[in-house]
Amino acid sequence: MANNGSGSIQDIRKKFHETHELISTSYHESGHTIYGLLHFMKIDPVYVFENKKTKRIEGFTHYESKDIETVSDPELLLERVVSEICFSYAGLAAEKYYFKLVSGSDKLPMFLRDGSSDDTLYSASLINKYEVSPPGKKRYDYKKKLIRGVTKELTNNWDAVTLVSHNLFQKKRLNFYDLKDLLTKKTKNKEFWKEQFKKIEYIYNSAENVSDHKLKLIFSI
């Protein structure tokens, strides 16, 4: 086969694989990001990068949330624990929905899920620690119910997931104010996101300590 100067077949395949991995990882981190913002977590920053040791594309979504250990109100504690569990599920949920859109299949291949193992372990540790659901089939069914709920929230806000994913793919890193600028100016639900960011900024930037009672009002508990 003639070489037109653009590289070997192996190089082209490697570049294709890296590009696909970057797209998938961008959707994964965008899933975490949008779910977190919907549940009053401050995302700052979110980024994707190449791990020089593993030669794999990886991502990380840093978030601030009401410290579970400081929450005394039982209803607020349960809400925060469940939100953190679902935040862990949101990355894979976004990846799976994106895969379905481009392939028509509900079954994301197992080899594409390996980046979600830490998320899965963390969500399981929270369920165990706070005894959110009894073990066995009830816990299995509970996890499935949570994942369905996460997927529904993300698909209802898919324009926001896609917007953040596209910008991550291009820029590799977005901070809180980048996300605010994107979501309040370029989504279908600009007014919703304006109000959401106002609430998030009040919770994390307020000079006063926001009480559990005020948080319950904000979270509509």
C-alpha positions as CSV (number, residue, x, y, z in Angstrom):
1,M,0.0,0.0,0.0
2,A,1.3,3.4,-0.9
3,N,2.1,5.9,1.9
4,N,0.8,9.4,1.2
5,G,2.9,10.9,4.0
6,S,0.0,11.0,6.5
7,G,1.4,8.1,8.6
8,S,1.2,4.4,8.8
9,I,-2.1,2.5,9.1
10,Q,-1.1,1.7,12.7
11,D,-0.6,5.4,13.4
12,I,-4.0,6.3,11.9
13,R,-5.7,3.5,13.9
14,K,-4.0,4.7,17.1
15,K,-5.1,8.3,16.4
16,F,-8.7,7.1,15.7
17,H,-8.7,5.2,19.0
18,E,-7.4,8.1,21.0
19,T,-10.0,10.5,19.4
20,H,-12.8,8.0,20.2
21,E,-11.5,7.6,23.8
22,L,-11.4,11.4,24.2
23,I,-15.0,11.8,23.0
24,S,-16.3,9.0,25.3
25,T,-14.3,10.4,28.3
26,S,-15.7,13.9,27.6
27,Y,-19.2,12.6,27.7
28,H,-18.4,10.6,30.9
29,E,-17.1,13.7,32.7
30,S,-19.9,15.8,31.3
31,G,-22.4,13.4,32.9
32,H,-20.8,13.8,36.3
33,T,-20.7,17.6,35.8
34,I,-24.3,18.1,34.8
35,Y,-25.7,15.7,37.4
36,G,-23.6,17.5,40.1
37,L,-24.8,20.9,39.1
38,L,-28.4,19.8,39.0
39,H,-27.9,18.7,42.6
40,F,-26.2,21.8,43.9
41,M,-22.6,20.6,43.7
42,K,-20.0,23.1,42.8
43,I,-17.9,21.7,39.9
44,D,-14.5,23.2,39.7
45,P,-12.8,22.1,37.6
46,V,-13.6,19.3,35.2
47,Y,-10.9,18.1,32.8
48,V,-9.7,15.3,30.4
49,F,-6.1,14.4,29.8
50,E,-3.8,11.7,28.6
51,N,-2.2,9.6,31.3
52,K,1.4,9.5,30.3
53,K,2.0,6.2,32.2
54,T,-1.0,4.2,30.8
55,K,-1.3,6.1,27.5
56,R,-5.0,6.3,28.1
57,I,-7.4,9.2,28.0
58,E,-8.7,9.9,31.5
59,G,-10.8,12.5,33.1
60,F,-11.6,14.0,36.5
61,T,-14.5,16.0,37.8
62,H,-13.8,17.9,41.1
63,Y,-16.8,18.9,43.1
64,E,-17.7,20.5,46.4
65,S,-20.8,19.3,48.2
66,K,-22.2,19.8,51.6
67,D,-19.9,17.7,53.8
68,I,-21.9,14.6,54.7
69,E,-20.1,14.3,58.0
70,T,-21.4,17.7,59.2
71,V,-25.1,17.1,58.3
72,S,-27.3,16.4,61.3
73,D,-30.8,16.5,59.7
74,P,-31.7,12.9,58.7
75,E,-33.6,13.9,55.5
76,L,-30.8,16.2,54.3
77,L,-28.2,13.5,55.1
78,L,-30.1,10.9,53.0
79,E,-30.5,13.4,50.2
80,R,-26.8,14.2,50.2
81,V,-25.7,10.6,50.4
82,V,-28.0,9.6,47.5
83,S,-26.8,12.6,45.5
84,E,-23.2,11.5,45.9
85,I,-24.0,7.9,45.0
86,C,-25.8,9.1,41.9
87,F,-23.1,11.5,41.0
88,S,-20.8,8.4,40.8
89,Y,-23.2,6.7,38.5
90,A,-23.7,9.7,36.2
91,G,-20.5,9.3,34.2
92,L,-21.2,5.8,33.0
93,A,-24.9,6.7,32.5
94,A,-23.9,9.5,30.1
95,E,-21.4,7.3,28.2
96,K,-24.1,4.6,27.8
97,Y,-26.7,7.0,26.5
98,Y,-24.2,8.5,24.0
99,F,-23.3,5.0,22.9
100,K,-26.9,4.3,22.3
101,L,-27.4,7.4,20.3
102,V,-24.5,6.6,17.9
103,S,-25.0,2.8,17.7
104,G,-28.6,2.1,18.5
105,S,-27.6,-0.4,21.1
106,D,-28.4,-0.3,24.9
107,K,-25.4,-2.6,25.6
108,L,-22.2,-0.7,26.2
109,P,-19.3,-3.2,25.7
110,M,-17.6,-4.2,28.9
111,F,-14.1,-3.0,27.7
112,L,-15.5,0.5,27.4
113,R,-16.6,0.5,31.1
114,D,-13.2,0.1,32.7
115,G,-12.9,3.8,33.4
116,S,-16.0,3.6,35.7
117,S,-14.7,1.0,38.1
118,D,-13.6,3.5,40.8
119,D,-17.0,5.3,40.5
120,T,-18.8,2.0,41.0
121,L,-16.7,1.1,44.0
122,Y,-17.2,4.5,45.6
123,S,-21.0,4.4,45.2
124,A,-21.1,0.8,46.7
125,S,-19.0,2.0,49.6
126,L,-21.5,4.8,50.4
127,I,-24.4,2.5,50.1
128,N,-22.7,0.1,52.6
129,K,-21.5,2.8,55.0
130,Y,-24.8,4.6,55.3
131,E,-27.0,1.5,54.9
132,V,-29.1,3.2,52.3
133,S,-30.6,-0.1,51.2
134,P,-30.5,-3.7,52.7
135,P,-28.1,-6.1,51.0
136,G,-29.1,-8.7,48.5
137,K,-31.7,-8.4,45.8
138,K,-33.2,-5.3,47.4
139,R,-29.9,-3.5,47.1
140,Y,-29.5,-4.6,43.5
141,D,-32.9,-3.3,42.6
142,Y,-32.3,-0.1,44.5
143,K,-29.1,0.6,42.5
144,K,-30.9,-0.1,39.2
145,K,-33.6,2.4,40.3
146,L,-31.1,5.0,41.1
147,I,-29.3,4.5,37.7
148,R,-32.6,4.8,35.8
149,G,-33.3,8.1,37.7
150,V,-29.8,9.4,36.9
151,T,-30.2,8.5,33.2
152,K,-33.6,10.2,33.0
153,E,-32.2,13.4,34.5
154,L,-29.3,13.5,32.1
155,T,-31.4,12.7,29.0
156,N,-33.8,15.5,30.1
157,N,-30.8,17.8,30.0
158,W,-28.9,16.2,27.1
159,D,-28.3,19.5,25.4
160,A,-26.4,20.6,28.5
161,V,-24.4,17.3,28.6
162,T,-23.5,17.6,24.9
163,L,-22.5,21.3,25.3
164,V,-20.1,20.6,28.1
165,S,-18.8,17.5,26.4
166,H,-18.0,19.3,23.2
167,N,-16.2,22.1,25.0
168,L,-14.3,19.5,27.1
169,F,-13.2,17.8,23.9
170,Q,-12.0,21.1,22.5
171,K,-10.5,22.8,25.5
172,K,-9.7,19.8,27.8
173,R,-10.5,21.8,31.0
174,L,-13.4,23.9,32.3
175,N,-13.7,25.7,35.6
176,F,-16.8,26.7,37.4
177,Y,-17.2,30.0,35.6
178,D,-16.6,28.4,32.2
179,L,-19.5,26.1,33.0
180,K,-21.6,29.0,34.2
181,D,-21.0,30.9,31.0
182,L,-21.8,28.0,28.8
183,L,-24.9,26.8,30.5
184,T,-26.5,30.2,31.2
185,K,-25.9,31.5,27.7
186,K,-26.0,28.5,25.3
187,T,-28.5,26.0,26.5
188,K,-32.3,25.7,25.9
189,N,-33.0,26.3,29.6
190,K,-30.9,29.4,30.2
191,E,-33.2,30.8,32.9
192,F,-33.2,27.5,34.8
193,W,-29.4,27.4,34.8
194,K,-29.1,31.1,35.8
195,E,-31.2,30.3,38.9
196,Q,-29.3,27.1,39.6
197,F,-25.9,28.8,39.5
198,K,-27.2,31.6,41.8
199,K,-28.2,28.9,44.4
200,I,-24.9,27.1,44.1
201,E,-22.9,30.3,44.5
202,Y,-25.0,31.2,47.6
203,I,-24.3,27.8,49.2
204,Y,-20.6,27.9,48.6
205,N,-19.7,31.6,48.4
206,S,-21.9,32.9,51.2
207,A,-20.1,34.6,54.1
208,E,-22.6,33.0,56.4
209,N,-22.8,29.3,57.2
210,V,-25.8,28.0,55.3
211,S,-28.0,26.1,57.8
212,D,-29.4,22.6,57.2
213,H,-32.9,24.2,57.2
214,K,-32.0,26.6,54.4
215,L,-30.4,23.9,52.5
216,K,-33.5,21.8,52.7
217,L,-35.5,24.7,51.3
218,I,-33.1,25.1,48.5
219,F,-33.1,21.4,47.7
220,S,-36.9,21.3,48.0
221,I,-36.8,18.5,50.7
